[in-house]
Amino acid sequence: MKITKEQFEEMKAKYDKEVKKGKPAKGPRHDIENQTNWESYSKEDLMEVLNQDGVIGLKFHLTEYTQKVAEEFHGADAAEYVGRINLVYSPIYADSGADRSGRVEGGDEYYDRGTTCPPTCQ
């Protein structure tokens, strides 16, 4: 799913305030003690973004699900996501001045299409 810059900023701020500072993430019922193990992406989802005109790579951002974003995208399962570390990605465009390392600020396009474990472990 494509997410808005606002949603990205909200999730990034929560991650920066809690997890990045070494504090336990806050879930709706308790602190998250069993944090995210992995996140997976389908080739189709990644290629949809990589195949856009001018895209030379992807930048991955560490974020943390907020109550608002989890409710919007995960509905009844939102409580299982709030406070979990998450990866959001954005395209790197050739005209952004980025080198292969992606050392440049991304645009205003963000995607959150991963499968997160927990709660969705296979």
C-alpha positions as CSV (number, residue, x, y, z in Angstrom):
1,M,0.0,0.0,0.0
2,K,1.2,3.5,-0.7
3,I,1.2,5.7,2.4
4,T,1.1,9.5,2.7
5,K,4.1,11.6,3.8
6,E,2.0,12.5,6.9
7,Q,1.6,8.8,7.8
8,F,5.4,8.2,7.2
9,E,6.3,11.2,9.4
10,E,4.0,10.1,12.2
11,M,5.5,6.5,12.2
12,K,9.1,7.8,11.9
13,A,8.6,10.2,14.8
14,K,7.3,7.4,17.0
15,Y,10.3,5.2,16.1
16,D,12.7,8.0,16.8
17,K,11.1,8.8,20.1
18,E,11.0,5.3,21.4
19,V,13.0,2.5,19.8
20,K,15.8,4.6,18.3
21,K,16.4,6.0,21.8
22,G,16.6,2.5,23.3
23,K,13.2,2.7,25.0
24,P,10.7,-0.1,24.7
25,A,8.0,0.5,22.1
26,K,4.6,1.2,23.5
27,G,1.7,-1.0,22.4
28,P,-2.0,-0.3,23.2
29,R,-2.0,-2.9,26.0
30,H,1.7,-3.1,27.1
31,D,5.3,-2.5,26.1
32,I,6.4,-4.5,23.1
33,E,8.8,-7.1,24.5
34,N,8.9,-9.3,21.4
35,Q,9.8,-6.8,18.7
36,T,9.6,-7.4,14.9
37,N,11.8,-10.3,13.7
38,W,11.5,-9.6,10.0
39,E,9.6,-7.9,7.2
40,S,9.1,-9.4,3.8
41,Y,8.2,-7.9,0.4
42,S,7.0,-9.4,-2.8
43,K,9.0,-9.0,-6.0
44,E,5.8,-7.5,-7.6
45,D,5.5,-4.8,-5.0
46,L,9.1,-3.8,-5.2
47,M,9.2,-3.9,-9.0
48,E,6.1,-1.7,-9.3
49,V,8.1,1.1,-7.7
50,L,11.5,0.2,-9.2
51,N,9.9,0.2,-12.7
52,Q,8.7,3.8,-12.5
53,D,10.4,6.3,-14.8
54,G,13.6,7.7,-13.4
55,V,13.8,5.4,-10.3
56,I,17.3,4.1,-9.7
57,G,16.8,2.5,-6.3
58,L,14.9,2.3,-3.0
59,K,15.5,3.8,0.4
60,F,14.3,1.9,3.4
61,H,13.2,3.8,6.5
62,L,12.9,2.4,10.0
63,T,9.6,3.4,11.5
64,E,7.2,2.3,14.2
65,Y,3.4,1.7,13.8
66,T,1.3,4.3,15.4
67,Q,-2.3,3.6,16.6
68,K,-3.7,5.8,13.8
69,V,-1.8,4.1,11.0
70,A,-2.3,0.6,12.3
71,E,-6.1,1.2,12.6
72,E,-6.2,2.5,9.1
73,F,-4.3,-0.3,7.4
74,H,-4.9,-3.3,9.7
75,G,-8.4,-2.6,11.1
76,A,-9.4,-5.1,13.8
77,D,-5.8,-6.4,14.1
78,A,-4.4,-2.9,14.8
79,A,-3.5,-3.7,18.4
80,E,-1.1,-6.4,17.1
81,Y,0.9,-3.8,15.1
82,V,1.0,-0.6,17.3
83,G,4.6,-0.2,18.5
84,R,6.1,-2.7,16.1
85,I,9.2,-1.7,14.1
86,N,8.3,-1.4,10.4
87,L,10.1,-0.7,7.2
88,V,8.8,1.9,4.8
89,Y,10.4,2.4,1.5
90,S,10.6,5.3,-1.0
91,P,12.0,5.6,-4.5
92,I,15.3,7.2,-5.3
93,Y,15.2,9.1,-8.5
94,A,18.1,9.6,-11.0
95,D,17.5,13.4,-11.0
96,S,17.7,13.6,-7.2
97,G,21.5,13.8,-7.2
98,A,21.7,10.4,-5.4
99,D,24.5,8.0,-5.9
100,R,24.1,4.3,-5.6
101,S,24.2,4.6,-1.8
102,G,21.0,6.7,-1.9
103,R,22.6,9.5,0.3
104,V,19.9,12.0,-0.5
105,E,16.6,12.9,0.9
106,G,13.8,11.0,-0.7
107,G,10.7,12.5,-2.3
108,D,7.2,12.5,-0.9
109,E,6.3,8.9,-1.9
110,Y,6.3,6.2,0.7
111,Y,5.2,2.6,0.6
112,D,4.4,0.1,3.4
113,R,3.7,-3.2,1.7
114,G,5.6,-5.6,3.9
115,T,4.4,-8.6,5.9
116,T,5.6,-8.1,9.5
117,C,6.5,-11.0,11.9
118,P,5.2,-10.9,14.5
119,P,2.2,-10.8,14.2
120,T,2.1,-12.4,10.8
121,C,4.7,-15.2,10.9
122,Q,4.8,-18.1,8.5
